[in-house]
Amino acid sequence: MKTLTMATVAIASLVLAGAAGAAVIPRVHDPGNTGCPKATYAGGVLHLEKNCATEVDATAGAEITGVAGDVFDSASFTLASTSQCQAGSPRFVVVTTEGTFVLGCDNVTPIITAAGATYVFTAETLAAAGQQVPTPTGTIQSVSVVLDVEGTADLTNIQFNGIVQTAPEVPDAMAACKNGAWRTFTNPVFKNQGQCVSAFVHARNELRALGGG
């Protein structure tokens, strides 16, 4: 299963940050190279799979960019059905200056419609469900969505702090790198314009292979 390289994630994140944008970047955690987790985004659907036992150290998910420095207000996603919520997964993982906060699909009461089951996480909905987990506090450092149990989940209408999250688009490589713009990048760093163009083209191709870009 093809996954995004760290360079591609860095380029997409940098582009989005510069445009004050937010996006979902599919990625997997698979240190044992099992091949069992899969994450793709296409047609507005984040498709996650973990085709191995829950106890295996592997997760499918996506990074949500453009939210670092904010404070938590709300988060939500819609699953194709309530059966895709298993043992609280998929879940948001919100890392802030005050710790790591996990918001699982079993921590709130879903809203059932023809579109599926929508899980909304706010201070109010978490409290109404018995405050099974704490509401995120502090300044956000990173946010991700993960599926860490065996199964499959199809997420749509992913929102964080009221902003709908979609797949990122990498701009035209030449436009991003010309007129000395390649010198402004710090992560990754480029030696010349040609190297910058090559990296953006590679990033665009990786994103398209995952259904983005």
N, C-alpha and C positions, 0 to 999 in steps of 0.2 A: 504494500500500500504506500503510495507516494505521500510524503508529508512535507511541510514547509521547513526549509533550512532556517537557521537563526538569522542569516544575512537577509533572507527575504522578509522575515518578521520585522527585522530592524528597519529595512527600507520602507515597508508598508506603514509601520508605526510612525516613522519620521515624516512621511508624506502626509499622513492623516493628522498628525500633531500640528504640522505647519498650516493645515487647512482648518484647524479646530474641529476635525471630524472624529467620528467614532465608527468602529467596525468590528465585525466578528472575523477572526482569523482562525480557521480550523487547524488543529494540531493534535498530536498524540504523545503520550508518555509511554514509552515501551523500552525500558533499559535492557530487557532480556531478549530483544529482537524477536518476540514471539509472533508478530504480525497479526495478533488478534484484535487490537483496537483500530478502528477506522473512523475518520472524521472528514466529511465533505460538506460543501455548501453549494446548492444549486436551486434556482427558482424560488428563492426565499425560504428554503428549508435547510436547516442544519441537521444533517443526518449523522448520528453517532452509533457506533457499534462496539461492544466488547464481547468478542466471540471466544471467551475463555472463562475459567472459573473466577469468581469474585475475588478470591484470595490472591490471584496472580497480580504482581505489581505492574499494572498496565491500565491506562485510562485513555478514553477518547474525549475530546472536548474542543474548546475554542477560547482564545484570548480576546477580551474586549478592550479595545484601545481607546485612547482619547479621554480617559476618565481619571487618570492620575492627578492628584491635587484637589479633587473634589471631595465632598462629604456625601455619605449615603443618604438617599431620600427614598428611592423605590427601585424595584427590579421585577421583571416578570417574563414569562415565556408561556407559549401554548404547546401542549403535547397533542399528538394525534388522538390519544385516548388516555384515560386514567390508568389503563393497564401498563402504560409505558413508564409510570412512576413506580419504581421498585426500590424498596429500602431507602427511600429518600433521595434516590438518584434518577435523573440528573439533578444537579445542584449548582448554585452559584458559590464560588469561593472568593470572598472579598478580603484582601489583605490591606490593612491600614496601619497607621502608626501606633495603634493600640492593640494589634493582634490580628489573628486570622478568624474570620467569621464565615460559617458555612450555613447556607440557606437551602435546605433540601425541599423537594417537592412534597414531602409528607409533613412539612412544618407549617403549612397553611392549608386552608380549605379551598379546593379548586372551584372555579366558576365554569360550569358545563354549558357549552353551546354547540351549535351544529359544526362549528369550526374545530372543536376539540375541548380539551381541558386546560384552562388558563390558571396559572399559579402566580399570584401577585404578592410580592414581599414588601411590606411597609411596616413601620412601627405599629400601626393599628392592626394590620392583618396578622402579624406575628403574635401580638398580645391577645387578639380574639381567639387564636388557636391554642392558647395556653402558654405562650412564650416558651416553647420547647427549646429554642435557641436564642441567644442574645441578638438584639438589633445592632448592626454594625455602627461603630463610633470611631472617631478619629479621622485623619486625612487619608484618603485612598491612595494606595501605592500600586495595586494591580487588581484586576478582576478577571475571572475566568468562569466558564461553564464546563462542568465535567460529568461524564458518565463513568462511574468507577465500580459498577456491579455488572455481572453478566447480563446481557440483554441488548435491546435496541431502543433508540429514542429518536423521534423526529420533532424538532423544535421549530416553531414559526413565531413571528411577532415577538422576537427577543427585544426587550427594552431595558434600559438602565438609566435611572434618573430622568425618566420621561422621554428618552431619545431612542428611537428605533435603530437597532443595530443590523447592518447588512454587510455583505462581503466588500472588502476594500477594492479600489481600482488604482492600479499603478499608472501614473501619467506617461505620456510619450517620453521615451528614454532620452531622445535628443533635447527635448524641451527642458527636461529636468536637469540636464548636465551642461548645456552650452553656456557660453558667455562667462566662463569661470565658475559657474554654479557648483561644479564638481568639487571645488575646494571648500565649500561650506559644509560638507558632510563630515560628521565626526564618528558616526557608527552606522555603517562601516566607513573607513577612510579610503579615499581613492588617490592613486598616484597621478592620474591624468584623466582627460575627458573620455578617452576610449574605454578605460577600465570602468568608469562610471556608467557609460551607456551599456556596456556588456552586463553589468550587475543588474540594471533596471530591466533589461530585456529578459534576463534569466528569472528575475522575480515575477515579471508579468506572466511568463510561461508557466511558472510553478502555480501561481494563483489561478490561471485559467484551467490547469489540470485538475484543480480542486473545485472548480465551478465558480470561482471569483474572477475579478479583473475584467 
